[in-house]
Amino acid sequence: MNKKNLFVFRYMLCIIVSIIGCCACGATIPDYNDAASFENALNNGENVVGKIVTFNVLAISPDTEFGFNLWSGDHLNFCSQEIWDVQREMN
């Protein structure tokens, strides 16, 4: 490879690596992949504060005593003072 081709190759490689790195930014891996595993962790006394859980929204109650409420599983209510942009799972 001559110097010009080597320069172009390195330049393109840097761009590709940068794009891949930027795509991975902000990507999060859930600590719990479903409502059942999260509920089991709660029942086992695990500290779940700050953990990420993926769950299916079965019902949305936007104005409860606890704020915006997402219901999932048998006994799980995910409450927030913020209104989230979510939709109920349609069966």
Residue frames as a rotation matrix with the C-alpha (Angstrom) as fourth column:
MET 1
0.578 0.816 0.000 0.00
0.816 -0.578 0.000 0.00
0.000 0.000 -1.000 0.00
ASN 2
-0.323 -0.677 0.662 1.31
0.582 -0.693 -0.425 3.43
0.746 0.248 0.618 -0.82
LYS 3
-0.919 -0.156 -0.362 1.22
0.391 -0.478 -0.786 6.27
-0.051 -0.864 0.500 1.71
LYS 4
-0.716 0.698 0.026 -1.93
-0.663 -0.690 0.290 7.85
0.221 0.190 0.957 0.28
ASN 5
0.006 0.724 -0.690 -3.90
-0.241 0.670 0.702 4.58
0.970 0.163 0.179 0.39
LEU 6
-0.441 -0.245 -0.863 -2.62
0.711 0.491 -0.503 3.85
0.547 -0.836 -0.042 3.90
PHE 7
-0.996 0.092 -0.019 -3.74
-0.067 -0.839 -0.540 7.32
-0.066 -0.536 0.842 5.05
VAL 8
-0.353 0.921 -0.165 -7.23
-0.773 -0.187 0.607 6.83
0.528 0.342 0.777 3.53
PHE 9
-0.061 0.287 -0.956 -7.47
0.207 0.941 0.270 3.36
0.976 -0.181 -0.117 5.08
ARG 10
-0.724 -0.270 -0.635 -6.54
0.659 0.002 -0.752 4.65
0.205 -0.963 0.177 8.55
TYR 11
-0.901 0.428 0.072 -8.90
-0.433 -0.894 -0.114 7.63
0.016 -0.133 0.991 8.17
MET 12
-0.116 0.896 -0.428 -11.82
-0.598 0.281 0.751 5.38
0.793 0.343 0.503 7.19
LEU 13
-0.240 -0.047 -0.970 -11.00
0.530 0.830 -0.171 2.97
0.813 -0.555 -0.175 10.02
CYS 14
-0.961 -0.137 -0.239 -11.11
0.275 -0.532 -0.801 5.83
-0.018 -0.835 0.549 12.52
ILE 15
-0.600 0.800 -0.003 -14.48
-0.760 -0.568 0.316 6.94
0.251 0.192 0.949 11.18
ILE 16
0.004 0.604 -0.797 -15.92
-0.194 0.782 0.592 3.42
0.981 0.152 0.120 11.39
VAL 17
-0.505 -0.260 -0.823 -14.65
0.698 0.438 -0.566 2.93
0.508 -0.861 -0.040 14.94
SER 18
-0.989 0.149 0.008 -16.08
-0.131 -0.844 -0.520 6.31
-0.071 -0.515 0.854 15.94
ILE 19
-0.309 0.929 -0.205 -19.48
-0.749 -0.105 0.654 5.47
0.586 0.356 0.728 14.48
ILE 20
-0.004 0.266 -0.964 -19.58
0.279 0.926 0.255 2.12
0.960 -0.267 -0.078 16.26
GLY 21
-0.768 -0.362 -0.528 -18.54
0.596 -0.105 -0.796 3.79
0.233 -0.926 0.297 19.51
CYS 22
-0.868 0.480 0.124 -21.23
-0.494 -0.860 -0.131 6.46
0.044 -0.175 0.984 19.21
CYS 23
-0.099 0.867 -0.489 -23.93
-0.477 0.390 0.788 3.90
0.873 0.311 0.375 18.51
ALA 24
-0.146 -0.011 -0.989 -23.04
0.619 0.779 -0.100 2.08
0.772 -0.626 -0.107 21.70
CYS 25
-0.968 -0.196 0.156 -23.23
0.020 -0.681 -0.732 5.25
0.250 -0.706 0.663 23.79
GLY 26
-0.469 0.829 0.304 -26.34
-0.883 -0.430 -0.187 5.34
-0.024 -0.356 0.934 25.91
ALA 27
0.042 0.458 -0.888 -27.05
-0.369 0.833 0.412 1.68
0.928 0.311 0.204 25.30
THR 28
-0.259 -0.068 0.963 -28.13
-0.965 0.052 -0.256 0.06
-0.032 -0.996 -0.079 28.50
ILE 29
-0.566 0.065 -0.822 -28.30
-0.086 0.987 0.138 -3.56
0.820 0.149 -0.553 29.48
PRO 30
0.374 0.777 0.507 -31.22
-0.644 -0.177 0.745 -4.34
0.668 -0.605 0.434 31.77
ASP 31
-0.667 -0.529 0.525 -30.48
-0.740 0.390 -0.548 -5.89
0.085 -0.754 -0.652 35.14
TYR 32
-0.479 0.626 0.615 -33.82
0.035 0.714 -0.699 -7.70
-0.877 -0.314 -0.364 34.95
ASN 33
-0.994 -0.028 -0.109 -35.24
-0.108 -0.019 0.994 -8.84
-0.030 0.999 0.016 31.60
ASP 34
-0.331 0.940 -0.079 -38.84
0.213 0.156 0.964 -9.29
0.919 0.302 -0.252 32.74
ALA 35
0.109 0.495 0.862 -41.27
-0.723 -0.556 0.411 -8.42
0.683 -0.668 0.297 35.50
ALA 36
0.888 0.289 -0.359 -41.09
-0.026 0.809 0.588 -11.91
0.460 -0.512 0.725 37.07
SER 37
0.123 -0.916 -0.381 -37.31
0.783 0.325 -0.530 -11.80
0.610 -0.233 0.758 37.68
PHE 38
-0.526 -0.252 0.812 -37.61
-0.146 -0.914 -0.379 -8.29
0.838 -0.318 0.444 39.10
GLU 39
0.435 0.777 0.456 -40.45
-0.669 -0.060 0.741 -9.34
0.602 -0.627 0.494 41.40
ASN 40
0.735 -0.258 -0.627 -38.38
0.442 0.884 0.155 -12.35
0.514 -0.391 0.763 42.56
ALA 41
-0.370 -0.918 0.140 -35.49
0.524 -0.331 -0.785 -10.03
0.767 -0.217 0.603 43.39
LEU 42
-0.256 0.369 0.893 -37.83
-0.609 -0.779 0.147 -7.84
0.750 -0.507 0.424 45.44
ASN 43
0.771 0.635 -0.053 -39.25
-0.401 0.547 0.735 -10.86
0.496 -0.545 0.676 47.25
ASN 44
0.505 -0.675 -0.537 -35.72
0.695 0.688 -0.210 -12.08
0.511 -0.267 0.817 48.02
GLY 45
0.789 -0.111 -0.604 -34.85
0.431 -0.600 0.674 -8.74
-0.438 -0.792 -0.426 49.63
GLU 46
-0.137 -0.870 0.474 -32.36
0.988 -0.084 0.131 -7.66
-0.074 0.486 0.871 46.95
ASN 47
-0.063 0.019 -0.998 -31.53
0.178 -0.984 -0.030 -3.96
-0.982 -0.180 0.059 46.68
VAL 48
0.009 0.170 0.985 -33.00
0.971 0.232 -0.049 -2.97
-0.237 0.958 -0.163 43.32
VAL 49
0.683 0.204 -0.702 -32.57
0.187 -0.977 -0.103 0.79
-0.707 -0.061 -0.705 43.65
GLY 50
0.106 -0.633 -0.767 -31.03
-0.709 -0.589 0.388 2.16
-0.697 0.503 -0.512 40.45
LYS 51
-0.620 -0.291 0.729 -31.46
0.179 0.852 0.492 -1.12
-0.764 0.436 -0.476 38.56
ILE 52
-0.514 0.413 -0.752 -32.95
-0.845 -0.393 0.362 -1.33
-0.146 0.822 0.551 35.08
VAL 53
-0.508 0.446 0.736 -35.90
0.141 0.887 -0.440 -3.61
-0.850 -0.120 -0.514 34.39
THR 54
-0.840 0.340 -0.422 -37.59
-0.491 -0.148 0.859 -4.44
0.230 0.929 0.292 31.09
PHE 55
-0.709 0.658 0.252 -41.27
0.265 0.581 -0.770 -5.27
-0.653 -0.479 -0.587 31.44
ASN 56
-0.659 0.616 0.432 -44.54
0.525 -0.035 0.851 -5.39
0.539 0.787 -0.300 29.53
VAL 57
-0.906 0.414 0.089 -46.99
-0.390 -0.734 -0.556 -2.66
-0.165 -0.539 0.826 30.46
LEU 58
-0.726 0.688 -0.001 -50.36
0.674 0.712 0.197 -4.26
0.137 0.143 -0.980 31.19
ALA 59
0.488 0.873 0.028 -52.15
0.847 -0.481 0.226 -1.10
0.211 -0.086 -0.974 32.37
ILE 60
-0.685 -0.626 0.372 -51.44
0.528 -0.779 -0.338 2.63
0.502 -0.035 0.864 32.57
SER 61
0.504 0.759 -0.411 -52.92
0.857 -0.383 0.345 4.86
0.104 -0.526 -0.844 35.26
PRO 62
-0.087 -0.659 0.747 -51.67
0.594 -0.637 -0.492 8.39
0.800 0.401 0.446 34.61
ASP 63
-0.296 0.047 0.954 -53.08
-0.491 -0.864 -0.110 10.07
0.819 -0.501 0.279 37.73
THR 64
0.377 0.362 -0.853 -52.88
0.499 0.696 0.516 7.98
0.780 -0.620 0.082 40.90
GLU 65
1.000 -0.018 -0.022 -51.99
0.011 -0.451 0.893 8.84
-0.026 -0.893 -0.450 44.49
PHE 66
0.383 -0.918 0.103 -48.44
0.432 0.277 0.858 7.77
-0.816 -0.284 0.502 43.66
GLY 67
-0.227 -0.420 -0.878 -48.23
-0.566 -0.677 0.471 9.63
-0.793 0.604 -0.084 40.35
PHE 68
0.214 0.196 -0.957 -47.94
-0.956 0.245 -0.163 8.08
0.203 0.949 0.240 36.91
ASN 69
-0.046 -0.124 0.991 -48.40
-0.621 0.781 0.069 4.32
-0.783 -0.612 -0.113 37.38
LEU 70
-0.089 -0.037 -0.995 -47.45
-0.866 0.497 0.059 1.46
0.492 0.867 -0.076 35.07
TRP 71
0.341 0.295 0.893 -48.78
-0.752 0.655 0.071 -1.93
-0.564 -0.696 0.445 36.08
SER 72
0.047 -0.362 -0.931 -47.06
-0.757 0.595 -0.270 -5.20
0.652 0.717 -0.246 35.19
GLY 73
-0.752 -0.359 -0.553 -47.12
-0.017 0.849 -0.528 -8.70
0.659 -0.388 -0.644 36.59
ASP 74
-0.032 0.775 -0.631 -49.21
0.762 0.428 0.486 -9.75
0.647 -0.465 -0.604 39.58
HIS 75
0.615 0.242 -0.751 -48.06
0.768 -0.398 0.501 -7.16
-0.177 -0.885 -0.430 42.08
LEU 76
-0.433 -0.898 -0.075 -45.83
0.835 -0.431 0.342 -4.69
-0.340 0.085 0.937 40.27
ASN 77
0.820 0.558 0.129 -46.63
0.571 -0.778 -0.262 -1.00
-0.046 0.288 -0.957 40.00
PHE 78
-0.352 -0.929 0.117 -43.94
0.936 -0.347 0.065 1.22
-0.020 0.132 0.991 38.56
CYS 79
0.706 0.682 -0.191 -44.74
0.698 -0.715 0.028 4.75
-0.117 -0.153 -0.981 39.74
SER 80
-0.500 -0.846 0.182 -43.15
0.865 -0.498 0.062 8.04
0.038 0.189 0.981 38.77
GLN 81
0.016 0.437 -0.899 -43.81
0.341 -0.848 -0.406 11.74
-0.940 -0.300 -0.163 39.11
GLU 82
-0.659 -0.296 -0.692 -42.86
-0.540 -0.454 0.709 12.00
-0.524 0.840 0.139 35.42
ILE 83
0.579 0.806 0.122 -45.20
-0.395 0.409 -0.823 10.99
-0.713 0.428 0.555 32.62
TRP 84
-0.493 -0.803 0.333 -43.50
-0.142 0.452 0.881 8.39
-0.858 0.387 -0.337 30.45
ASP 85
0.003 0.417 -0.909 -44.10
-0.987 -0.147 -0.071 7.89
-0.163 0.897 0.411 26.74
VAL 86
-0.912 -0.243 0.330 -45.24
-0.236 0.970 0.062 4.25
-0.335 -0.022 -0.942 26.83
GLN 87
-0.154 0.885 -0.439 -48.06
-0.886 0.073 0.458 2.14
0.438 0.459 0.773 25.46
ARG 88
0.147 0.331 0.932 -49.94
-0.729 0.674 -0.124 -0.75
-0.669 -0.661 0.340 26.99
GLU 89
-0.900 -0.433 0.043 -49.09
-0.321 0.727 0.607 -4.18
-0.295 0.533 -0.793 25.60
MET 90
0.069 0.938 -0.340 -51.88
-0.987 0.015 -0.158 -5.32
-0.142 0.347 0.927 23.33
ASN 91
-0.562 -0.223 0.797 -52.68
-0.277 0.958 0.073 -9.05
-0.780 -0.180 -0.600 23.51
